[in-house]
Amino acid sequence: MSRKPVVLIAFGGNALIQKGQKGTAEEQLENLRLPMRVVANLSRDYRVVISHGNGPQAGNLLLQQESCREVPAMPLDVVGAMTQGQIGYMIESSLDAALTEAGEDRLFITVLTFTEVDKNDPLFKNPTKPVGPFYTEEEAAQRPYTMVKTDKGHRRVVASPKPVAIAQHREIKQLVEEDYIVICCCGGGIPVVREGRSFRGVEAVIDKDLASSTLAQEIKADLFVIATDVKGAAIHWGKPEQRLLGRVSLEEMKGYVREGHFPAGSMGPKVEALLGFVEGTGNRAVICHLDDIEKAVAGEAGTEISK
Amino acid sequence: MSRKPVVLIAFGGNALIQKGQKGTAEEQLENLRLPMRVVANLSRDYRVVISHGNGPQAGNLLLQQESCREVPAMPLDVVGAMTQGQIGYMIESSLDAALTEAGEDRLFITVLTFTEVDKNDPLFKNPTKPVGPFYTEEEAAQRPYTMVKTDKGHRRVVASPKPVAIAQHREIKQLVEEDYIVICCCGGGIPVVREGRSFRGVEAVIDKDLASSTLAQEIKADLFVIATDVKGAAIHWGKPEQRLLGRVSLEEMKGYVREGHFPAGSMGPKVEALLGFVEGTGNRAVICHLDDIEKAVAGEAGTEISK
């Protein structure tokens, strides 16, 4: 059993598809090169767990399904599983090359991940998360989905319930103890509800950062990193007095949350994910730019929250 | 470490999609119910490894990609990875329900699997395996693929090189030793070639039974089962003197191969996969109908080859 500290890194969408890109396989593999070099380097001193988003990849699959009525469309849970295979493979390919380059011989594995949600979660009654393509009013009327009207057309919305537990947390913990680099929890995990002792997939999407925080707590990670497209969390966002936060205490950060500094659609869930981890484990959590992961792990970049 | 014997079961396409079905998620989950009950029952006395085909699922994805030019098409290796996620999830869901029903608390895991092929394999020069949709002559001319003309139109063909090694065989062996039910090698694995010490995905498809046989040898399985849509291997197939083979020796079976009893497109690779396993391990291998797996494991159904 390895004694190296465990770091869980939740990669944002920009690790795979950058602004203005359509998301070809070549683009995604190229984008992953630098982040996976970082993982390979970190793996000398840390046991690394990788989680990541799947928004554009799932969106592309939903769009393809809409365009091809000959083939039965898969429900959202199955689409999520497909993106876990797709992204897991691309990460493994890049990681394999990076480990070879770094001269590290290390086992890695992608774990298909289900995230348990509560079927009575009130958020199921209020679907807010847009998924898939835009529809005209007529197209929207023909589909059995809850829709919202946006500037660009009608769009399907689904619930985004809170993660309760990661179904595979035992397996992931065991693999981490054996010093595998584990790739998991893609897109927040495939949402399932518990029915007796077994699980059933549901049509929902789970916030990737909240699910990663849940997993990081379950496997008792020593450090939880959210790697995204901003330098960290800022207060007074978009105002002249905007200020990027460096090291802050749990209590200080909770104060900023109460004051409404972090909007629900973007920084809010990230901060909630970080706070949940620090409260649950007493360990530190940091949000940083994708390019600053090594510095952030060393305590030299990003917004770091500790007890 | 578990001491139960290890059985690797390679499931044919009929475990997921039956004749005349389009392959909705509901159909696939329903079809998996009985086979996964069998796996749950067997898991009491055996450590079980599950592999399976992905032909129709990959074909559906290729068709969707063709129908939607807005979204970048993924190459075959990535499509293979997507089917590994999709089918792995459906198998896990069914297996979870079956284990619950059987009162078995057992860990299971899907391992994304790469299959190493030789980049100098002569079969790369002679692509024969049809994949994806049918094209008109004009459509075919616009595509950068090797095509064949069939009765139903033009169709892309890719190489089907021989599997050399399963890249994840160490990981799979370790998980099997820990008594995980491991789902892997879907669609014969994602084809990769070795470049130095790292891997690169290639546009090919690998025979699922040959890849399963390679893995079964690498993990030293005690029994290798191919579960398909026929009762076993027959000699004089389609002739009045047709005879289903029961228990046969390795030498006897090799004789039938030499006499040309097993056609290249169907029973040939299955028999080759079985023979490879028996020669490589000295253990027994059996081909049987999907409905007869438990009997076949007990030595009471199918065509069984032993030394």
Boltz contact constraints between the chains, C-beta under 6 A:
constraints:
  - contact:
      token1: [A, 22]
      token2: [B, 72]
      max_distance: 6.0
  - contact:
      token1: [A, 23]
      token2: [B, 72]
      max_distance: 6.0
  - contact:
      token1: [A, 24]
      token2: [B, 72]
      max_distance: 6.0
  - contact:
      token1: [A, 25]
      token2: [B, 74]
      max_distance: 6.0
  - contact:
      token1: [A, 25]
      token2: [B, 75]
      max_distance: 6.0
  - contact:
      token1: [A, 25]
      token2: [B, 78]
      max_distance: 6.0
  - contact:
      token1: [A, 60]
      token2: [B, 71]
      max_distance: 6.0
  - contact:
      token1: [A, 63]
      token2: [B, 68]
      max_distance: 6.0
  - contact:
      token1: [A, 63]
      token2: [B, 71]
      max_distance: 6.0
  - contact:
      token1: [A, 64]
      token2: [B, 64]
      max_distance: 6.0
  - contact:
      token1: [A, 64]
      token2: [B, 68]
      max_distance: 6.0
  - contact:
      token1: [A, 64]
      token2: [B, 71]
      max_distance: 6.0
  - contact:
      token1: [A, 67]
      token2: [B, 67]
      max_distance: 6.0
  - contact:
      token1: [A, 67]
      token2: [B, 68]
      max_distance: 6.0
  - contact:
      token1: [A, 68]
      token2: [B, 63]
      max_distance: 6.0
  - contact:
      token1: [A, 68]
      token2: [B, 64]
      max_distance: 6.0
  - contact:
      token1: [A, 68]
      token2: [B, 67]
      max_distance: 6.0
  - contact:
      token1: [A, 71]
      token2: [B, 60]
      max_distance: 6.0
  - contact:
      token1: [A, 71]
      token2: [B, 63]
      max_distance: 6.0
  - contact:
      token1: [A, 71]
      token2: [B, 64]
      max_distance: 6.0
  - contact:
      token1: [A, 72]
      token2: [B, 22]
      max_distance: 6.0
  - contact:
      token1: [A, 72]
      token2: [B, 23]
      max_distance: 6.0
  - contact:
      token1: [A, 72]
      token2: [B, 24]
      max_distance: 6.0
  - contact:
      token1: [A, 74]
      token2: [B, 25]
      max_distance: 6.0
  - contact:
      token1: [A, 75]
      token2: [B, 25]
      max_distance: 6.0
  - contact:
      token1: [A, 78]
      token2: [B, 25]
      max_distance: 6.0
  - contact:
      token1: [A, 78]
      token2: [B, 86]
      max_distance: 6.0
  - contact:
      token1: [A, 81]
      token2: [B, 85]
      max_distance: 6.0
  - contact:
      token1: [A, 81]
      token2: [B, 86]
      max_distance: 6.0
  - contact:
      token1: [A, 81]
      token2: [B, 89]
      max_distance: 6.0
  - contact:
      token1: [A, 82]
      token2: [B, 82]
      max_distance: 6.0
  - contact:
      token1: [A, 82]
      token2: [B, 85]
      max_distance: 6.0
  - contact:
      token1: [A, 82]
      token2: [B, 86]
      max_distance: 6.0
  - contact:
      token1: [A, 84]
      token2: [B, 85]
      max_distance: 6.0
  - contact:
      token1: [A, 85]
      token2: [B, 81]
      max_distance: 6.0
  - contact:
      token1: [A, 85]
      token2: [B, 82]
      max_distance: 6.0
  - contact:
      token1: [A, 85]
      token2: [B, 84]
      max_distance: 6.0
  - contact:
      token1: [A, 85]
      token2: [B, 85]
      max_distance: 6.0
  - contact:
      token1: [A, 86]
      token2: [B, 78]
      max_distance: 6.0
  - contact:
      token1: [A, 86]
      token2: [B, 81]
      max_distance: 6.0
  - contact:
      token1: [A, 86]
      token2: [B, 82]
      max_distance: 6.0
  - contact:
      token1: [A, 88]
      token2: [B, 112]
      max_distance: 6.0
  - contact:
      token1: [A, 89]
      token2: [B, 81]
      max_distance: 6.0
  - contact:
      token1: [A, 89]
      token2: [B, 112]
      max_distance: 6.0
  - contact:
      token1: [A, 96]
      token2: [B, 198]
      max_distance: 6.0
  - contact:
      token1: [A, 96]
      token2: [B, 199]
      max_distance: 6.0
  - contact:
      token1: [A, 97]
      token2: [B, 198]
      max_distance: 6.0
  - contact:
      token1: [A, 100]
      token2: [B, 197]
      max_distance: 6.0
  - contact:
      token1: [A, 100]
      token2: [B, 198]
      max_distance: 6.0
  - contact:
      token1: [A, 107]
      token2: [B, 171]
      max_distance: 6.0
  - contact:
      token1: [A, 109]
      token2: [B, 171]
      max_distance: 6.0
  - contact:
      token1: [A, 110]
      token2: [B, 112]
      max_distance: 6.0
  - contact:
      token1: [A, 112]
      token2: [B, 88]
      max_distance: 6.0
  - contact:
      token1: [A, 112]
      token2: [B, 89]
      max_distance: 6.0
  - contact:
      token1: [A, 112]
      token2: [B, 110]
      max_distance: 6.0
  - contact:
      token1: [A, 171]
      token2: [B, 107]
      max_distance: 6.0
  - contact:
      token1: [A, 171]
      token2: [B, 109]
      max_distance: 6.0
  - contact:
      token1: [A, 197]
      token2: [B, 100]
      max_distance: 6.0
  - contact:
      token1: [A, 198]
      token2: [B, 96]
      max_distance: 6.0
  - contact:
      token1: [A, 198]
      token2: [B, 97]
      max_distance: 6.0
  - contact:
      token1: [A, 198]
      token2: [B, 100]
      max_distance: 6.0
  - contact:
      token1: [A, 199]
      token2: [B, 96]
      max_distance: 6.0
